[in-house]
Amino acid sequence: MSINLITPEDEKEIVSAIQEAEKNTSGEIRVHIEKECKEDVFSRAKNVFEFLKMHETELKNGVLFYVSTQDHHFYILGDKGINDVVEKDFWESTKEIVISNFKNGNYKEGLVEGILKAGEQLKKFFPYQTDDINELSDEISRG
């Protein structure tokens, strides 16, 4: 998967999925795409998470979808507030949706479906609050 396999139109749909998912939860979702991962994928996702200041959300409920295109790495990283309340394999079904789409070359679809699923899961633990503010950008970041 080349970093350019997400077109500008795809990117708009992914951002729309983030906005849709966040309508139902106070959780914050970001997507980061880069060409290669030069370290352990968990460590890299954690570094990106911190670089994007995702650990600074009030409820510690940020979620990062990390994609490394050249090496085919994908990781979903949730912040402490999420990890403290959910079961250990909370992200597995979401991860499977994304990866199965990626394997079929459906990169945008995988991210959109995964983001919407994450929003559904997050609303159980972090429902949308009437005074909720969007603490993090919905735009895709790139490495």
C-alpha positions as CSV (number, residue, x, y, z in Angstrom):
1,M,0.0,0.0,0.0
2,S,1.6,3.2,-1.1
3,I,1.0,6.3,1.0
4,N,-0.7,7.8,-2.0
5,L,-3.4,5.0,-2.2
6,I,-5.7,7.3,-0.2
7,T,-6.9,10.0,-2.7
8,P,-8.0,13.5,-1.6
9,E,-11.6,12.3,-2.1
10,D,-10.9,9.2,0.1
11,E,-9.4,11.4,2.7
12,K,-12.6,13.6,2.8
13,E,-14.7,10.4,3.4
14,I,-12.3,9.2,6.2
15,V,-12.5,12.6,7.9
16,S,-16.4,12.5,7.5
17,A,-16.3,9.1,9.2
18,I,-14.3,10.5,12.1
19,Q,-16.8,13.3,12.5
20,E,-19.8,10.9,12.3
21,A,-18.2,8.6,14.8
22,E,-17.5,11.5,17.2
23,K,-21.2,12.6,17.1
24,N,-22.0,9.6,19.3
25,T,-19.1,9.6,21.7
26,S,-16.9,12.0,23.6
27,G,-14.0,9.9,22.4
28,E,-11.5,11.5,20.0
29,I,-10.4,9.5,16.9
30,R,-7.3,10.3,14.7
31,V,-5.8,8.6,11.7
32,H,-2.0,8.8,11.0
33,I,-0.6,7.4,7.8
34,E,3.1,7.2,7.0
35,K,5.3,5.3,4.5
36,E,7.3,3.1,6.8
37,C,7.6,2.1,10.5
38,K,11.3,2.0,11.5
39,E,10.6,0.5,15.0
40,D,8.1,-1.8,16.7
41,V,4.6,-0.8,15.5
42,F,3.3,-0.4,19.0
43,S,6.2,1.9,20.0
44,R,5.8,3.9,16.8
45,A,2.0,4.3,17.3
46,K,2.7,5.3,20.9
47,N,5.2,8.0,19.8
48,V,2.8,9.3,17.2
49,F,0.0,9.3,19.8
50,E,2.1,11.5,22.1
51,F,3.3,13.7,19.2
52,L,-0.3,14.4,18.2
53,K,-1.0,15.3,21.9
54,M,-3.7,12.6,22.0
55,H,-2.8,11.8,25.6
56,E,-4.0,15.3,26.6
57,T,-7.7,14.8,26.2
58,E,-9.7,15.5,29.3
59,L,-11.1,12.0,29.7
60,K,-8.0,10.2,28.3
61,N,-10.2,8.7,25.5
62,G,-8.2,9.3,22.4
63,V,-7.9,6.6,19.8
64,L,-5.3,6.4,17.1
65,F,-5.5,4.4,13.9
66,Y,-1.9,4.1,12.9
67,V,-1.1,2.9,9.3
68,S,2.4,2.3,7.9
69,T,1.9,1.7,4.2
70,Q,5.1,0.3,2.9
71,D,5.6,-2.3,5.7
72,H,1.8,-3.1,6.0
73,H,1.6,-2.3,9.7
74,F,-1.6,-1.3,11.4
75,Y,-2.3,-0.5,15.0
76,I,-5.2,0.8,17.0
77,L,-4.0,2.6,20.2
78,G,-6.5,3.7,22.9
79,D,-5.6,6.0,25.7
80,K,-5.5,5.1,29.4
81,G,-9.1,6.2,30.1
82,I,-10.3,3.7,27.5
83,N,-8.0,0.9,28.4
84,D,-8.9,1.2,32.1
85,V,-12.6,0.4,31.4
86,V,-12.7,-1.9,28.4
87,E,-12.0,-5.6,28.0
88,K,-8.5,-6.6,26.9
89,D,-9.5,-7.5,23.3
90,F,-11.7,-4.4,22.9
91,W,-10.1,-3.4,19.6
92,E,-9.7,-6.8,18.0
93,S,-13.0,-6.9,16.0
94,T,-12.4,-3.3,14.7
95,K,-8.8,-4.3,13.8
96,E,-10.1,-7.3,11.8
97,I,-12.5,-5.2,9.8
98,V,-9.8,-2.8,8.8
99,I,-7.2,-5.5,8.0
100,S,-9.6,-7.6,6.0
101,N,-10.4,-4.6,3.8
102,F,-6.7,-3.6,3.5
103,K,-5.9,-7.2,2.3
104,N,-8.5,-6.7,-0.5
105,G,-7.0,-3.3,-1.5
106,N,-9.9,-1.4,0.1
107,Y,-8.0,1.1,2.2
108,K,-10.5,3.9,2.5
109,E,-13.3,1.4,3.2
110,G,-11.3,-0.3,5.9
111,L,-10.6,2.9,7.7
112,V,-14.1,4.2,7.3
113,E,-15.7,1.0,8.6
114,G,-13.1,0.7,11.4
115,I,-13.6,4.3,12.5
116,L,-17.4,4.0,12.6
117,K,-17.1,0.7,14.5
118,A,-14.8,2.4,17.0
119,G,-17.3,5.2,17.5
120,E,-20.0,2.6,18.2
121,Q,-17.8,0.8,20.7
122,L,-16.7,4.0,22.4
123,K,-20.2,5.4,22.9
124,K,-20.9,2.6,25.4
125,F,-18.2,3.8,27.7
126,F,-17.9,7.5,26.6
127,P,-21.3,8.7,25.4
128,Y,-21.5,12.0,23.7
129,Q,-21.9,14.9,26.2
130,T,-24.0,18.0,25.3
131,D,-21.1,20.2,26.4
132,D,-18.6,18.1,24.4
133,I,-15.9,19.9,22.5
134,N,-13.8,18.5,19.7
135,E,-10.4,18.4,21.4
136,L,-8.4,17.0,18.5
137,S,-8.2,17.7,14.8
138,D,-10.2,15.3,12.6
139,E,-7.8,15.6,9.8
140,I,-5.5,12.8,8.8
141,S,-1.9,13.3,9.9
142,R,1.0,12.1,7.9
143,G,4.5,11.1,8.8
